[in-house]
Amino acid sequence: MSVYTPAEAVEETGFSLDTLRYYEKIGLLERVDRNAAGQRRFSEEDIGWLGTLRCLRDTGMPIATMLRFAELVRAGDHTIRDRIKLLEEHDQHVQAQIANLAERQRYIQTKISYYRRVL
């Protein structure tokens, strides 16, 4: 099983070291193992979980909702229906964001066309 130093975890996940510490502090990331010198060592499982968190964060999921999702995952398979519901609600939010961005993009493209005609 591979282990990652904090610097390697930063490189693998794209999170800053401060973010990794914060996520551990608030319980979004379970307690990370440490070596004999007390330095954090991230497991493959930690890196995989951080990938999930990256996706959720990048799509605008609030920390509180991410914490709820983490609680559900840790509680076991009997929470799968609740996880689905939480993710479906987030997916609807993401779809609304995409629609909003598409509308804004159309506006920008209209402006570009206008300015090109003016030239």
Residue pairs with C-beta under 8 A, 6 or more apart in sequence:
1 43
1 44
2 43
2 44
3 33
3 41
3 42
3 43
4 12
4 41
4 42
4 43
4 46
4 47
5 39
5 40
5 41
5 42
6 17
6 20
6 39
6 40
6 42
7 17
8 42
9 15
9 20
9 40
9 42
9 46
9 47
9 50
10 16
10 17
10 20
12 47
12 50
13 20
13 47
13 50
13 51
13 54
14 54
15 23
15 50
15 53
15 54
20 29
20 32
20 40
20 42
20 50
23 29
23 50
23 53
24 30
24 31
24 32
26 63
26 67
27 67
27 70
28 53
28 63
28 66
28 67
28 70
29 46
29 49
29 50
29 53
30 46
30 49
30 74
32 40
32 41
32 42
32 46
33 40
33 41
33 42
33 43
34 40
34 41
35 41
42 50
53 66
56 65
56 66
56 69
56 90
57 66
59 90
59 93
59 94
59 97
60 93
60 94
60 97
61 69
61 90
61 93
65 86
65 90
68 86
69 83
69 86
69 87
72 79
72 82
72 83
72 86
73 79
73 83
